[in-house]
Each structure stands twice: as structure tokens, then as C-alpha cells.
């Protein structure tokens, strides 16, 4: 088994043993965010402390929920009965979590670390089940983004959103 690192709220790195086929190359360096032109860009979803940002198409239906210690955004694909959704969770007490929790045992996983520079910021894990359903989980400090058990078309739609991951203007980060 390989080790994958996830950021823990208090700034410690927790090593979680998972059954992932991790890419052992250097972490992917994610580019800084550029502000889109007003008519070109979609909606921005910005993480806690502005560490990372994602772009969601202008026409996407984004639902926002919050409590005292977290904020959650949900992007749906298809009708509400299909329950295909992309979830973003941010908060001071939110940990990146494990991509394999809640997945069935037939899912084949691949993972890769990513960084905004000097920091080891998170992981990007993808999985495919025996039935073709797809999983993806991106962890970052104080949050994560994920979809679970969705069809191939929904996965392509959600991947286009998740692939917009960029490093934000984090005021509390020391890079």
C-alpha cells in the first residue's frame, strides 16, 4: 500500500494508508488563479481563506448550505432523482478526508499529490468501479471537493469543473 498525505486542520500532516495506486512523480504544481473577464468566466467557488478556487459554468445550478463551522456548495447533474452531484466542503474544522470512504470495494483508485508551490497542499484521487461508475476526491487545506458513484457523462461534466482548480490569493498562507 502507498501513503497519501492529507492536510489536517491544525496544520499537521496526517498520513492515511489507502489502497491507491499513487503517482510517484513530483506533485503537480497548480497555477495561480487569474480573474476571468466579466463576460467569459462563470461562478467562482472560493475555499476557506482563499487557498483554492474553482470555476463553475454560469448556467450551472449551485446550491449553498452553511452551518457555524462549514460552508458547502453542491452542483447537480441531471434530474434530482439521479442524485449525481459534485460537493465542495470548506471550513476551519473540515479535513480533506478519505476518497475511499463510502466507495465500494471494486473501485480502482489512482492518486496524485498537488501543490501551490512550496506547500504540500493536497491530493487528487480518481476511481472507477467495476460497473463503470466514477469517483473523484480532491483534498486541500480546510476542505475537499468530490463526487461519488456517478455516470461517465456526469463525471466528464464534474471533471471540467474540478480541473479549473487554481491557487487563490491566500492571505494567511506562507509560500
N, C-alpha and C positions, 0 to 999 in steps of 0.2 A: 504494500500500500504506500501511496505517496502522501506527503504532507502539503496541505494548502493553508495559507495564512489568511486570517480574517481579522479585521480591526475590532477591538473591544472598546466600549465606551470610555473607559478610564485611560485610554492611550496605551494599554498593554497589548501585546500581540498574543493571541490565543492560537495555538496550532491544533487544528482539528484533523483527526485521521479519517479520511474518506476513501472510498473505492474509486477515485478519479484517475484517469489517465492524464496526468498533468503535463503540459508543455514545459519542458525543462529549459527552454531557451530563456534569455533575459526577458524581464517583464515588458509588456507592450507599453510604450510611452504615449500617453494620451495628450492630444493637443489642447491648448488653452481655448476658451470659448471666444468666438467672435460674435459681436452683436449683429443680428440679421437686419437687412434693410426692412423698413416697416411693411412693405407690401410683399416681401418674399418669405419671411420667416413665419413659423407657426407660433403656438403657445410655448412658453418656457416653463419647465418644471425645474425648480432650483432646490437643491438639498439643504439640509441644516447647515448653517454657517457658510453657505455658498461654495461648498467644496466641489461639487459637481453639478452639471446642468444637463438636461435633456431637452430636445425639441419634439413637440407633438404636432402633427398636422393640424392646420387651422380648423378643419371640419370635424376633427375627432371629438367624440363626446367624452369629456373628462369630468369625473365626479371627485369631489374633495370631501374628506372627512377628517375630523381632528378631535383630540382629547387634550388633556393637560400636558402630557409628555410626548405626544407624537402628532404628525400630520400624515395623511395617506391620500394618494391620488390613484384612481382606477380608470383605466382606458379599456373599453369593451370592444369586442369584435363580434359581429353577427348579432342575432337577437338575444334577449335576456335568458331564454331557455337554454341556450348553448353553454352559458357560463364560461366563455372564453374571455379571459381578462388579463391585463398587464397591470401589476400593482407596484407602486412606488411607496416606500415607507421611510420616513425620516423622523429623527428625534434624538434628544440627548441620551435617552435610555435604550435606543434601538441598536441592536447588534446585527452585524451582517448576516448571521445565521448560517444554516447549512443548506446547500442546494438539494441534498438527498432526503431531507425530512419530508415526509408525505409523498414521496415518489415510490412507484412500485419497484420491486427488486429486479425487474427485467430491463430497467433503463441503463443504457450505456452512456457513461459520462466522459467528457473531456473538459479540462480546465486550464486557464492561463491567468497568471498574475498581471496586473496593470499598475501603472504609476503616473502621477502628475509631475514627476521629476525625481527628487531625492527620496521622497517618502515612498514606502511600500503601501499603496493605498487600498488595494482590494484584489478581488478575483472575479473572473468571468467564466462561468461554467455552463456547458450546454449538454443536454441529454436527449436521447432518442429511445423510446420504448419499443418493445417487440411489435406492438401494434401500429407503430408509426407516429404515435403522439410525441410531442416535443415539450421539452423543459428548458428554461434558461434562468440563471440566477447571477446577478451582478452585485457584489458586495462592495461597500465603501464605508469610510468612517461615518458613524452615526446613521446608517441606513442600508437599504438594499432595494433592488428592483428585480421583479421576477414574473414569469408566467409558468404555469404548471399544466401539463397534460392537455395541450391544445393541438388542434389540427395543423396541417402543413401550411395552409393559406393564412391562418391566424398567426402562426409563428413567423412567417415572412413579413407580415404587417408589423408585428411587435418588434422584430429584429431591426426593421428600418428605423424605428423609434429608439431602441436601445443603442444602436450603432451611432447615434448622434451624441453619445456620451462625450463630454468635454470637461476640462478642468476649469472650475469657476474662479472668481476673484475672492478667494477665501481670506478674510481679514485676520483670522486667528491662526492660520497655517504659517509655519516657518519652513520654507523650502530650501 
